[in-house]
Amino acid sequence: MKLLNIVSILSLFKAAAAFGTTSRHEFVQILSTAGIAAFSSSLAPEIANAAAIEKAEGKILRANKCAYGEGEGCEDLAGDNAFIKELQKRSQENKEATQKEYLSAYQMKNYPDFFASYGKFMVKKSDGTFELYDEAEFAELKKANKIRLERPTAMGGKVQDLTQKPILVLVE
């Protein structure tokens, strides 16, 4: 703490020199002001922030949480609006699928090389799991037209997510 005060006083000395303080009197004024500020904040730092905490502007405002149509804040957000309540209900129903979509997109965007391996092909099955095939097995599946290329989608399948690489999908 003392080292921090000394560093702040030295930085003020440099600042005073940069502004062209020529008299010793001006420098002592700047130094004493800095010293008093550093000393008072080191004595009771909680007093310096007490005024800001007590004011309404200093308090943190938090709204109740509403995610996927669940949470304490959903009732407040919807109010008497039937349409918003219906959207919240649909969001609850689609929660699991949406979370799977987000997880898949996160993995594909942040770890694209995780699914890459030499001489092997990862193919997505209809249940969302992946299976690993070597080159010979993959060639057979391709000849039988059981492999197709699929672009990942976003927003519940409404739009194609062009930020992700296409995925090999097994047609069953």
Phi, psi and omega per residue, in radians:
M1 nan -0.749 -3.131
K2 -1.155 -0.672 3.117
L3 -1.092 -0.681 3.106
L4 -1.095 -0.722 3.113
N5 -1.134 -0.718 3.134
I6 -1.130 -0.737 3.125
V7 -1.094 -0.728 3.139
S8 -1.165 -0.636 3.107
I9 -1.178 -0.731 3.115
L10 -1.125 -0.655 3.115
S11 -1.167 -0.604 3.064
L12 -1.176 -0.615 3.084
F13 -1.076 -0.756 3.111
K14 -1.125 -0.704 3.124
A15 -1.128 -0.716 3.123
A16 -1.115 -0.684 3.115
A17 -1.172 -0.632 -3.141
A18 -1.181 -0.562 3.126
F19 -1.452 0.030 3.061
G20 1.401 0.590 3.082
T21 -1.214 2.048 -3.053
T22 -1.806 -0.535 -3.074
S23 -1.584 2.630 3.106
R24 -1.158 -0.571 -3.123
H25 -1.092 -0.798 3.121
E26 -1.108 -0.729 3.141
F27 -1.113 -0.737 3.139
V28 -1.135 -0.646 3.088
Q29 -1.082 -0.822 3.136
I30 -1.104 -0.759 -3.130
L31 -1.129 -0.727 -3.133
S32 -1.203 -0.671 3.094
T33 -1.088 -0.772 3.119
A34 -1.146 -0.717 3.135
G35 -1.102 -0.752 3.127
I36 -1.126 -0.749 3.139
A37 -1.113 -0.772 -3.136
A38 -1.163 -0.714 -3.123
F39 -1.160 -0.775 -3.104
S40 -1.192 -0.626 3.127
S41 -1.274 -0.485 3.115
S42 -1.367 -0.444 3.124
L43 -1.234 -0.882 -3.074
A44 -2.520 1.441 -3.126
P45 -1.143 -0.436 -3.132
E46 -1.229 -0.435 3.128
I47 -1.245 -0.645 -3.121
A48 -1.086 -0.578 -3.104
N49 -1.693 -0.101 -3.049
A50 -1.080 -0.705 -3.114
A51 -1.125 -0.709 -3.131
A52 -1.187 -0.594 -3.118
I53 -1.225 -0.653 -3.084
E54 -1.291 -0.456 3.141
K55 -1.280 2.642 3.125
A56 -1.114 -0.576 -3.117
E57 -1.189 -0.475 -3.107
G58 -1.428 -0.275 -3.118
K59 -1.409 2.575 3.133
I60 -1.504 2.208 3.119
L61 -1.666 2.247 3.140
R62 -2.230 2.270 3.055
A63 -1.547 2.656 3.073
N64 -1.156 2.554 -3.032
K65 -1.358 2.437 3.029
C66 -2.486 1.863 3.133
A67 -2.319 2.353 -3.118
Y68 0.985 0.551 3.120
G69 1.305 0.229 -3.133
E70 -2.160 2.540 3.062
G71 2.268 2.942 -3.090
E72 -1.183 -0.509 -3.068
G73 -1.427 -0.175 -3.082
C74 -1.130 -0.697 3.134
E75 -1.084 -0.750 3.140
D76 -1.155 -0.697 -3.119
L77 -1.170 -0.729 -3.077
A78 -1.314 -0.696 -3.086
G79 1.060 -2.219 3.115
D80 -1.757 0.115 -3.065
N81 -1.368 1.954 -3.110
A82 -1.171 -0.594 -3.131
F83 -1.126 -0.782 3.123
I84 -1.118 -0.695 3.110
K85 -1.099 -0.670 3.109
E86 -1.153 -0.718 3.102
L87 -1.107 -0.695 3.107
Q88 -1.130 -0.656 3.120
K89 -1.145 -0.762 3.115
R90 -1.123 -0.660 3.123
S91 -1.111 -0.672 3.074
Q92 -1.103 -0.743 -3.110
E93 -1.162 -0.598 -3.094
N94 -1.658 0.162 -3.042
K95 -0.996 -0.858 -3.067
E96 -1.123 -0.782 3.137
A97 -1.135 -0.693 3.133
T98 -1.136 -0.741 3.129
Q99 -1.138 -0.659 3.078
K100 -1.118 -0.725 3.122
E101 -1.095 -0.777 3.125
Y102 -1.108 -0.737 -3.135
L103 -1.130 -0.781 3.130
S104 -1.085 -0.787 3.129
A105 -1.107 -0.716 3.131
Y106 -1.072 -0.805 -3.118
Q107 -1.149 -0.752 -3.101
M108 -1.200 -0.609 -3.122
K109 -1.374 -0.672 -3.040
N110 -1.648 -0.369 -3.141
Y111 -2.324 1.020 -3.047
P112 -1.155 -0.511 -3.107
D113 -1.472 -0.093 3.130
F114 -1.083 -0.606 -3.085
F115 -1.595 0.030 -3.128
A116 -1.694 2.294 3.051
S117 -2.580 2.604 -3.074
Y118 -1.250 2.198 3.074
G119 1.340 0.098 -3.139
K120 -2.219 2.669 3.126
F121 -2.231 2.211 3.068
M122 -1.607 2.203 -3.106
V123 -2.139 2.310 -3.119
K124 -1.474 2.315 3.095
K125 -1.575 2.991 -3.079
S126 -1.148 -0.420 3.135
D127 -1.497 0.020 3.094
G128 1.684 -0.123 3.103
T129 -1.486 2.892 -3.132
F130 -1.995 2.559 3.074
E131 -2.195 2.524 -3.086
L132 -1.786 2.244 3.130
Y133 -2.170 2.519 3.037
D134 -1.454 3.131 -3.025
E135 -1.093 -0.688 -3.112
A136 -1.173 -0.809 3.128
E137 -1.109 -0.711 -3.130
F138 -1.125 -0.701 3.125
A139 -1.098 -0.698 3.105
E140 -1.111 -0.788 3.127
L141 -1.102 -0.640 -3.141
K142 -1.194 -0.700 3.108
K143 -1.113 -0.617 -3.130
A144 -1.456 0.139 -3.119
N145 0.955 0.700 3.119
K146 -1.774 0.059 3.128
I147 -2.106 2.301 3.027
R148 -2.351 2.809 3.135
L149 -1.711 2.273 -3.104
E150 -2.205 2.353 3.048
R151 -1.524 2.302 3.080
P152 -1.077 2.595 -3.133
T153 -2.029 2.899 3.093
A154 -2.319 2.995 3.110
M155 0.976 0.804 3.090
G156 1.214 0.491 3.113
G157 1.553 0.108 -3.085
K158 -1.362 -0.575 -3.104
V159 -2.304 2.667 3.075
Q160 -1.406 2.391 3.122
D161 -1.624 1.701 -3.071
L162 -1.357 -0.050 3.093
T163 -1.444 -0.148 3.139
Q164 -1.930 2.687 3.091
K165 -1.318 2.650 3.061
P166 -1.087 2.670 -3.085
I167 -2.021 2.442 3.020
L168 -1.375 2.247 -3.080
V169 -2.145 2.392 3.108
L170 -1.486 2.175 3.107
V171 -1.585 2.085 -3.089
E172 -1.905 nan nan
